[in-house]
């Protein structure tokens, strides 16, 4: 009996070691500078379960986030267990992304309207709305926007736009922060076929949910929550790399931000089987 018990315990120990080895092994394809399979996870409070935009703010502990229904911006301290400060910038609506130009806080609404926030961090916070070109309004849906400091433009990426219907692409429009006006024609289009060729899957259309320019690589990183992809492109939209995102880790990736040192943060909205969170991926520069 003692011999049998010893054998069973030995088998259990071997099985445990084997399983741990499998968990530690990174089987997911990742960019050379990140490990997508092993992010550090931070849970967010109940008030931000519908987080859909993310900005790195001051240090790796603090972020500005946006709840996609309330018209509020939140200061999130991901290491502290306390209520988040928040500021009401507009009435309730379907808000999808937030960005900081270095001067202005700007929020993207799903219809393409951009809200330039006034008096942020005060009791008098408000905003001014700039609508997507009227002749095209109502037939466009957006979730992703980013600021390009080279041109002082905000670029918004189509999730579902009429001009892309039945075409394997996603159009990008730019908004001039100097004139506070949209260009009426797309500045570029993301090529869904190029994405499809890299992942070897049927990608009818890219549906961007977040985007940001990498502070070191100077390339555009794009999340596509519906497609469950991380896409890396040049700043003129040419597809360079594509990586699948494991659903059990990136349940609903809707926010993307970078620290100045290149660390990447991805926020997930809550789902049926998981609460909202922020994932930290440490940047590992390629040694030359």
C-alpha positions in Angstrom: 0.0 0.0 0.0 2.8 2.3 0.9 4.5 1.5 -2.4 1.3 2.3 -4.3 0.9 5.6 -2.6 4.5 6.5 -3.4 4.0 5.8 -7.1 0.8 7.8 -7.2 2.4 10.8 -5.5 5.4 10.6 -7.9 3.1 10.6 -10.9 1.1 13.6 -9.6 4.4 15.5 -9.1 5.6 14.7 -12.6 2.2 15.7 -14.0 2.3 19.0 -12.1 5.8 19.8 -13.3 4.8 19.0 -16.9 1.7 21.3 -16.7 3.7 24.1 -15.2 6.2 23.8 -18.0 3.4 24.1 -20.5 1.9 27.2 -18.8 5.3 28.9 -18.7 6.1 28.1 -22.4 5.0 30.9 -24.7 3.2 29.3 -27.6 1.6 32.5 -28.9 3.2 34.4 -31.7 4.3 37.8 -30.5 6.2 40.8 -31.7 9.9 40.6 -31.1 9.6 43.2 -28.4 6.6 41.9 -26.4 5.3 38.7 -24.9 1.6 38.7 -25.6 1.1 35.4 -23.8 2.3 36.6 -20.4 1.0 40.2 -19.5 0.7 41.5 -16.0 -3.0 41.9 -15.1 -4.6 44.7 -13.1 -8.3 44.7 -12.3 -10.2 47.9 -12.5 -13.1 49.1 -10.3 -16.8 48.6 -10.9 -17.2 52.1 -12.3 -14.9 51.3 -15.2 -16.2 47.9 -16.3 -17.2 49.5 -19.7 -13.7 51.0 -20.2 -13.2 51.7 -23.9 -10.3 54.2 -24.0 -7.0 54.5 -22.2 -4.2 57.1 -21.8 -1.0 56.6 -19.9 -0.8 59.5 -17.4 2.3 60.6 -15.6 3.5 57.2 -14.4 2.8 53.4 -14.7 0.3 53.6 -11.9 -2.1 56.2 -13.2 -4.2 56.2 -16.4 -7.0 58.3 -17.8 -9.9 56.1 -18.9 -13.3 56.7 -20.4 -16.5 54.8 -19.7 -18.3 54.4 -23.0 -21.8 55.5 -21.8 -21.5 58.2 -19.1 -19.6 61.1 -20.7 -17.1 61.0 -17.9 -13.3 60.8 -17.8 -11.7 58.8 -14.9 -8.3 59.0 -13.3 -7.5 55.3 -12.5 -4.9 54.3 -9.9 -4.4 50.7 -10.8 -2.5 49.9 -7.6 -4.8 51.6 -5.1 -8.1 50.4 -3.7 -10.0 53.6 -3.7 -12.6 55.4 -5.8 -11.5 56.9 -9.1 -11.7 60.6 -9.5 -13.8 61.6 -12.5 -14.9 64.6 -14.5 -18.1 65.0 -16.5 -17.2 66.4 -20.0 -20.5 65.8 -21.9 -23.9 64.2 -21.6 -24.3 60.4 -21.7 -23.5 58.8 -25.1 -21.6 56.1 -27.0 -18.0 57.3 -26.4 -15.3 55.0 -27.7 -11.8 56.4 -27.2 -9.8 59.1 -25.4 -6.4 60.6 -26.3 -4.1 63.3 -25.2 -2.2 65.6 -27.7 0.2 67.0 -25.1 -2.1 70.0 -24.8 -5.7 68.8 -25.2 -7.8 65.9 -24.0 -10.0 64.6 -26.8 -12.8 62.0 -26.7 -14.1 60.1 -29.8 -17.8 59.3 -30.0 -18.9 56.4 -32.1 -20.4 58.6 -34.8 -17.0 60.3 -35.4 -17.7 63.4 -33.4 -14.6 64.6 -31.5 -15.0 66.3 -28.1 -12.2 68.6 -27.1 -12.3 68.8 -23.3 -12.1 72.1 -21.6 -10.9 72.7 -18.0 -9.9 69.1 -17.4 -9.4 68.1 -13.7 -11.6 70.9 -12.4 -15.2 71.3 -11.3 -15.9 73.3 -14.5 -14.9 70.5 -17.0 -16.8 70.7 -20.2 -16.2 70.1 -23.9 -16.7 71.4 -27.4 -18.0 68.9 -30.0 -16.8 68.8 -33.6 -18.9 66.6 -35.9 -17.8 64.2 -38.6 -18.6 65.9 -42.0 -22.4 66.3 -42.2 -22.9 64.8 -45.7 -21.4 61.6 -44.5 -22.8 61.4 -41.0 -25.0 58.6 -39.9 -23.3 56.0 -42.0 -20.0 55.7 -40.1 -19.0 54.0 -36.9 -15.7 54.6 -35.1 -14.0 53.1 -32.1 -10.3 54.0 -32.5 -8.5 57.3 -32.7 -4.9 58.4 -32.2 -2.8 61.6 -32.3 0.0 62.0 -34.8 2.4 64.7 -33.4 4.2 64.9 -36.8 1.2 66.6 -38.4 -0.8 67.8 -35.4 -3.7 65.7 -36.6 -6.0 63.2 -34.9 -6.7 60.1 -37.0 -9.9 58.1 -36.6 -10.2 54.6 -38.0 -13.4 53.2 -39.4 -14.9 50.2 -37.7 -18.0 50.2 -40.0 -18.2 52.9 -42.7 -20.3 53.1 -45.8 -17.4 53.7 -48.2 -15.8 50.4 -47.0 -18.9 48.3 -47.5 -18.2 45.1 -49.4 -14.5 46.2 -49.6 -11.7 44.6 -47.7 -10.5 47.8 -46.1 -10.9 50.2 -43.2 -10.7 53.9 -44.0 -8.8 56.5 -41.9 -9.8 60.1 -41.6 -7.8 63.0 -40.1 -8.9 66.0 -38.0 -6.6 69.0 -37.9 -6.1 70.3 -34.4 -5.0 73.7 -35.7 -8.1 74.4 -37.7 -10.4 72.0 -35.8 -11.8 70.6 -39.0 -12.0 67.1 -40.6 -10.6 66.3 -44.0 -13.5 65.0 -46.1 -11.4 62.3 -47.9 -9.6 59.4 -46.2 -6.0 59.9 -45.5 -5.3 56.2 -46.0 -7.0 52.8 -45.8 -6.0 49.7 -43.9 -5.8 46.7 -46.2 -7.8 43.8 -44.9 -6.3 41.4 -47.5 -2.8 42.2 -46.3 -3.9 41.3 -42.8 -5.6 38.1 -44.1 -2.5 37.1 -45.9 -0.4 37.3 -42.7 -2.8 35.4 -40.4 -4.0 32.9 -43.0 -7.6 33.5 -42.0 -10.6 34.9 -43.7 -10.7 38.6 -42.7 -13.5 40.4 -44.5 -12.8 43.7 -42.9 -10.6 45.1 -40.1 -12.6 46.5 -37.3 -10.2 48.7 -35.2 -11.1 49.2 -31.6 -8.0 51.2 -30.4 -4.8 52.6 -31.9 -1.6 54.4 -30.7 1.8 55.4 -32.1 4.6 53.6 -30.5 6.9 56.2 -28.8 10.1 54.4 -29.7 9.4 52.4 -32.9 7.3 55.2 -34.4 4.9 52.7 -35.8 1.2 52.4 -35.5 -0.2 49.7 -33.2 -3.9 48.8 -33.7 -6.2 46.6 -31.7 -9.1 44.9 -33.5 -11.4 43.5 -30.8 -13.9 41.8 -33.1 -11.1 40.3 -35.2 -9.0 39.5 -32.0 -5.9 40.9 -33.6 -3.0 43.2 -32.8 -1.9 44.9 -36.0 1.3 46.8 -36.5 1.5 49.3 -39.4 3.6 52.1 -40.8 2.4 55.6 -40.1 0.8 55.8 -43.5 -1.3 52.6 -42.8 0.8 49.9 -44.5 0.4 46.6 -42.8 3.7 45.2 -41.4 2.9 42.6 -38.7 -0.2 40.9 -37.4 -0.7 38.8 -34.3 -3.7 36.9 -33.0 -4.8 37.8 -29.5 -5.8 34.8 -27.3 -9.4 35.2 -26.2 -8.8 33.9 -22.7 -6.4 36.8 -22.0 -7.7 39.6 -24.3 -11.4 39.1 -23.8 -12.5 42.4 -25.3 -9.5 44.7 -26.0 -10.8 48.2 -26.4 -8.0 50.5 -25.1 -4.3 50.9 -26.0 -1.6 53.1 -24.5 2.1 53.3 -24.3 4.5 54.5 -21.6 7.4 56.6 -22.8 9.8 53.6 -22.3 7.7 51.5 -24.7 5.7 49.4 -22.2 2.3 48.7 -23.7 -1.0 48.7 -21.9 -4.2 47.0 -23.2 -7.5 47.5 -21.5 -10.3 44.9 -21.8 -14.0 45.6 -21.2 -15.9 43.2 -18.9 -17.5 40.2 -20.5 -19.7 37.3 -19.4 -16.8 35.4 -17.9 -14.3 38.1 -16.9 -14.2 41.6 -15.3 -12.6 44.6 -16.9 -8.8 44.9 -16.6 -5.6 46.5 -17.8 -2.8 44.3 -19.2 0.8 45.5 -19.0 3.3 44.2 -21.5 6.9 45.1 -20.8 8.9 46.4 -23.8 12.1 44.5 -24.5 14.1 46.4 -27.1 15.9 44.4 -29.8 19.6 44.2 -29.0 21.7 45.4 -31.9 
